[in-house]
Amino acid sequence: MPVTALDPKTALVVIDLQKGITALPTAHAIAPVIANAARLAHAFRAAKLPVVLVNVTTVGDGLDLLRTRTDAPAMRLPSSAEFGELLPELGRSSGDLLVTKRQPNAFYGTELDLQLRRRGVTGIVLAGVSTSVGVDGTARAAHERGYNLAFAIDAMTDRSLPAHEFVRANVFPRLGEVDTTDAILALLSG
């Protein structure tokens, strides 16, 4: 469970901490999740390491979203600009990378991998919502691309507590290391 190391070139990737998503009900109180992600972002900026802020939006007609057959209906994303606005608590900086995605995995159809590799990044700390969708999808893609992963478990949540707990206990340990924001910050500063 504990994070044992962070690569010298580690990026923080924050998934979907945006106005529209965080307004939805979550399994954990959202304020501490946001506060922990903001602490991580501040520390990564101070360490001159990349901060990637990911949001999910759709164009007005919604034709850019996936339309596959599924048992559970996909969440319809509003096309308003406010829905995709990043939370001000994250303290977006001019040096941060902004990645806009159209599906759960932040690597698919975006420049995320290209921008990380151009910066020599070999490790990623993940935070955000939702644990079992956006964070999980992005984590699987990062693992397939050979990034070392650390999960800031108290800087993420889900709409479903059982889904969050399942992914935390059964998926994330197979992809990387899981720990708290404080433990990750201690490694970053030490």
N, C-alpha and C positions, 0 to 999 in steps of 0.2 A: 503493500500500500504506500509507503512513503516515497516521495521523490528523492532519489539519491544524488542526482546531479542535473545541472542545466548546461547545455552546450554553450561555448563562448558566444556563438551567434544564434541566439534563441529569439524568436519573435512571439509577441503576445497576439493572439487572434481572438477577438471578441465577437461572438455570433449574435446578431439580431437584438441587441439591446437598443431598441428603437421605440418610439412612442406608441405605435400601433400594437406591437407584440407585447410590450410590457403592461399594457392596459388590460390584457386578458387575464383571467384567473390563473394562478400558478400554485403549485404544490407547496412551495415555501414562500414566506414573505419576500416580496421582490426588493424591498429597500436594502436589506443587507447584501443581497446578490449584486445589486448595482453598486453599492458602496465598495464591496470587495473587488469587483472588476475595475472600478475607478482607481482604487489603491494600486492595483497591478499596473494599470496604464500609466499612472504617475511615476511609479518606480522604473518601469521599462524606459520611459522617456528620459528620466534622470540618468539611467545607465547607458543612454544613447543606443538603445536596442529598438528594433522596429515594433510599432504598434499598428495592428491591422484592425480596422473597425468594419465589420460586415453588416450590411442590412439587406433586407429582402423587399423588393417592390415589384410592381407590375406596370406595364404601360396601360393606358386608359382602356383599351379594348380587352385586355386580359388574354390575348391570343399568344402571348409569350410564355404562358404557364403550361406545365405538363397536363395532359389529359389522358392518362392511362386508366384502364379498368382496375378498380380496387374495391375491396369490400367496405372500407371506411371512406366516406367522402373526403376529398381534399378540402382544406380550409380555403375559402375564397378570400383573397387579399384585396382590400380596398385599394383603389388607384390614387387616393389623395396623397398629396405631397407630405402632409403631416404624418401619415401612417408610417412612412419610411424614415422619418427624421430620427437621427441618432440622439440619444439622451444627452442633455447638456452636462450631466454629472460626469460623463466620461472625459470631459475637458478636451475635446478634439483639438489637436494641434496641427499646424500647417505641415509638419513632417510626418503625420500619420498617413497610412495608406487607407483609402476607402475602397471597399469591394462591394459592388451591388450584385446580388445573385437573384435568380428566378426560381430556384429549387432548393432543397435542403442543403446539399453539398456545396460549400463555398469554393471548391476547386473547379467544379464542372461549369464550363462555359464562361469562366472568368480568367483574369490574369494573375490570380493569386499565386500559383506555383511559379510562374515566370518572375514575378516581382520578388518573391522570397529568394529564389535562386540567384537573381542578379545581386542581391544583398548578401549572399554567402550564408544564408540561414540554413541550419541543419536541425534545429530543434524548435518546437512550438509549445507554448502554454496555451491551453484552450479554456475559454470561459463563455458564458452567455446562456441563451435559451433557444430552443428547448433541448434538454439533455438527450432525449431519445430521438430527436429528429435532426435539427440543424447541427448541434454539436456532434452527435454520433455520426451523421453522414460525412461531415467534414473530417472527423477523426479517422474514419475508415479510409478516406481518400488520402489523407496525410500519411497514414501508416503505409499504404500501398506505394507511396512515393518515397519512402525511406526516411521520413522525418522522425526524430525522437520526440515523443509526446509526453507532456505533463498535463494533468487535468486539475484545475483549481475547483475542487468539488463544491466549495462554499461560495463560489462565484458563478454558479449555474443553478438552474432549476428547470422544471418541466410543468406541463399542465396536469400531469398525472404523477402522483407519488409512486405508485407501483412501477410505472415505466422508468422513472428517474432511478429508483433503487435497483431495478433489474440491470439497466445499462451500467450504472456505477459498479455493481458487484460482479457482473458477468461479461461485459464487453470491454470496458475501459482497461481493466488489468491485462487483457490480451493485446492491447494496442500500445500501452505506455504505462506511466506511473500516476497514481492518484494521491492527492494530498490537499492540504488546506492552503488558503491564500498566505497565511502567516509563514508556513513552512517554505513555500515557494519564494516569498520575499526574503526570508533568511538566507536561502541559497543564492539569491540574486545579489544580495549585498555582501555575502561572505566569500 
